[in-house]
Amino acid sequence: MVQLYEEEDLRVERPRYEEILAYSYAQMGREEEARSWVGRAMEGWRVVAGEGSWEVRRVRELWADVRGHGSWGGEKR
């Protein structure tokens, strides 16, 4: 989905799917991939919803501490 949105330059829906990927990778305990996708989602949400939006605040929590986030499912759990 993300690739299709990129190809069509559709920015509105893309951050949602990037965020889902970030949480999915966090649940699998894959910090590097989670961090990559959450960074992309944060950039997209800044454009689509604005810097002060709840979307940006929400993904910033994951960005700040991937392993400490509630979605983390790595060796800690």
Backbone as CSV, one residue per row, in Angstrom:
resi,resn,N_x,N_y,N_z,CA_x,CA_y,CA_z,C_x,C_y,C_z
1,MET,0.823,-1.191,0.000,0.000,0.000,0.000,0.867,1.254,0.000
2,VAL,1.888,1.251,0.841,2.738,2.440,0.939,3.386,2.735,-0.400
3,GLN,3.853,1.694,-1.081,4.491,1.886,-2.384,3.500,2.488,-3.384
4,LEU,2.276,2.006,-3.387,1.266,2.557,-4.300,0.980,4.022,-3.997
5,TYR,0.869,4.363,-2.717,0.651,5.758,-2.346,1.814,6.633,-2.773
6,GLU,3.041,6.106,-2.666,4.212,6.870,-3.104,4.188,7.069,-4.615
7,GLU,3.884,6.000,-5.347,3.844,6.087,-6.805,2.820,7.102,-7.282
8,GLU,1.699,7.165,-6.608,0.633,8.085,-6.996,0.738,9.440,-6.302
9,ASP,1.742,9.611,-5.456,1.965,10.840,-4.691,0.737,11.218,-3.861
10,LEU,0.145,10.198,-3.235,-1.012,10.398,-2.367,-0.511,10.480,-0.938
11,ARG,-0.475,11.657,-0.398,0.134,11.892,0.910,-0.828,11.725,2.078
12,VAL,-2.110,11.823,1.833,-3.066,11.852,2.935,-3.137,10.526,3.682
13,GLU,-3.182,9.406,3.001,-3.336,8.108,3.646,-2.009,7.458,4.025
14,ARG,-0.941,7.839,3.394,0.347,7.169,3.577,0.821,7.105,5.027
15,PRO,0.767,8.197,5.802,1.253,8.119,7.187,0.537,7.073,8.033
16,ARG,-0.732,6.851,7.757,-1.496,5.856,8.514,-0.882,4.464,8.329
17,TYR,-0.561,4.113,7.101,0.002,2.798,6.830,1.453,2.694,7.290
18,GLU,2.181,3.781,7.208,3.544,3.784,7.739,3.527,3.589,9.254
19,GLU,2.564,4.199,9.906,2.428,4.033,11.357,2.065,2.590,11.718
20,ILE,1.174,1.997,10.960,0.804,0.598,11.189,2.029,-0.298,11.042
21,LEU,2.845,-0.034,10.027,4.075,-0.812,9.848,5.019,-0.625,11.032
22,ALA,5.117,0.592,11.532,5.991,0.858,12.675,5.549,0.050,13.890
23,TYR,4.253,0.054,14.189,3.750,-0.715,15.327,3.925,-2.216,15.096
24,SER,3.751,-2.654,13.866,3.917,-4.074,13.553,5.343,-4.525,13.797
25,TYR,6.302,-3.727,13.342,7.703,-4.079,13.569,8.064,-4.004,15.053
26,ALA,7.487,-3.058,15.760,7.734,-2.977,17.201,7.208,-4.232,17.895
27,GLN,6.039,-4.689,17.497,5.471,-5.892,18.094,6.337,-7.118,17.827
28,MET,7.038,-7.119,16.694,7.925,-8.234,16.366,9.298,-8.085,17.016
29,GLY,9.527,-6.964,17.716,10.811,-6.754,18.364,11.899,-6.305,17.406
30,ARG,11.517,-5.673,16.311,12.479,-5.235,15.302,12.605,-3.710,15.361
31,GLU,13.449,-3.270,16.252,13.571,-1.844,16.561,13.984,-1.003,15.359
32,GLU,14.964,-1.440,14.602,15.460,-0.641,13.479,14.361,-0.375,12.454
33,GLU,13.613,-1.405,12.103,12.522,-1.240,11.141,11.398,-0.381,11.720
34,ALA,11.078,-0.597,12.990,10.043,0.204,13.647,10.429,1.672,13.642
35,ARG,11.672,1.951,13.974,12.149,3.332,14.009,12.116,3.964,12.605
36,SER,12.474,3.190,11.602,12.447,3.696,10.228,11.029,4.092,9.811
37,TRP,10.082,3.199,10.056,8.706,3.475,9.643,8.052,4.572,10.480
38,VAL,8.350,4.606,11.767,7.740,5.652,12.598,8.296,7.022,12.209
39,GLY,9.551,7.078,11.795,10.118,8.342,11.316,9.405,8.831,10.071
40,ARG,9.145,7.911,9.168,8.411,8.268,7.946,6.996,8.717,8.278
41,ALA,6.352,7.973,9.199,4.987,8.337,9.590,4.950,9.716,10.227
42,MET,5.938,10.012,11.061,5.964,11.314,11.727,6.106,12.440,10.707
43,GLU,6.977,12.258,9.734,7.126,13.274,8.684,5.819,13.467,7.927
44,GLY,5.176,12.358,7.587,3.913,12.439,6.852,2.813,13.102,7.650
45,TRP,2.691,12.734,8.927,1.665,13.348,9.776,1.918,14.843,9.949
46,ARG,3.174,15.249,9.988,3.467,16.686,10.085,2.897,17.442,8.895
47,VAL,3.010,16.842,7.715,2.502,17.477,6.492,0.979,17.436,6.458
48,VAL,0.422,16.270,6.750,-1.021,16.057,6.603,-1.822,16.681,7.741
49,ALA,-1.360,16.497,8.985,-2.161,16.900,10.137,-1.586,18.084,10.913
50,GLY,-0.304,18.378,10.726,0.315,19.503,11.426,1.160,19.065,12.603
51,GLU,2.153,19.864,12.912,3.134,19.559,13.965,2.492,19.314,15.326
52,GLY,1.467,20.064,15.666,0.852,19.931,16.980,-0.282,18.925,17.045
53,SER,-0.472,18.154,15.997,-1.590,17.216,15.932,-1.395,16.039,16.874
54,TRP,-2.499,15.392,17.223,-2.422,14.218,18.083,-1.736,13.078,17.358
55,GLU,-1.815,13.049,16.016,-1.127,12.014,15.256,0.389,12.109,15.445
56,VAL,0.914,13.324,15.357,2.353,13.522,15.546,2.743,13.200,16.982
57,ARG,1.947,13.655,17.928,2.257,13.355,19.337,2.257,11.849,19.592
58,ARG,1.310,11.151,18.992,1.191,9.705,19.181,2.426,8.968,18.643
59,VAL,2.842,9.288,17.420,3.995,8.573,16.862,5.303,9.020,17.505
60,ARG,5.322,10.242,18.023,6.521,10.718,18.717,6.797,9.874,19.961
61,GLU,5.750,9.370,20.605,5.927,8.493,21.770,6.664,7.216,21.385
62,LEU,6.309,6.635,20.265,7.000,5.435,19.800,8.431,5.776,19.403
63,TRP,8.602,6.889,18.708,9.933,7.321,18.273,10.864,7.526,19.469
64,ALA,10.345,8.105,20.532,11.159,8.437,21.701,11.680,7.206,22.417
65,ASP,10.898,6.127,22.431,11.315,4.938,23.181,10.639,3.703,22.597
66,VAL,11.193,3.193,21.513,10.588,2.052,20.827,10.466,0.851,21.768
67,ARG,11.551,0.536,22.476,11.550,-0.647,23.342,10.695,-0.460,24.601
68,GLY,10.455,0.753,25.011,9.639,1.010,26.189,8.181,1.259,25.859
69,HIS,7.855,1.328,24.593,6.493,1.605,24.162,5.598,0.376,24.397
70,GLY,4.341,0.607,24.622,3.385,-0.469,24.868,3.256,-1.454,23.727
71,SER,3.640,-1.059,22.521,3.534,-1.965,21.368,4.741,-2.886,21.245
72,TRP,5.793,-2.649,22.031,7.020,-3.443,21.925,6.738,-4.882,22.350
73,GLY,7.162,-5.801,21.525,6.948,-7.204,21.830,8.227,-8.014,21.742
74,GLY,9.345,-7.354,21.846,10.634,-8.034,21.748,10.965,-8.858,22.963
75,GLU,12.222,-9.079,23.179,12.700,-9.957,24.246,12.263,-9.510,25.631
76,LYS,11.809,-8.270,25.759,11.378,-7.711,27.035,10.105,-8.383,27.551
77,ARG,9.307,-8.898,26.666,7.996,-9.440,27.062,7.992,-10.934,27.076
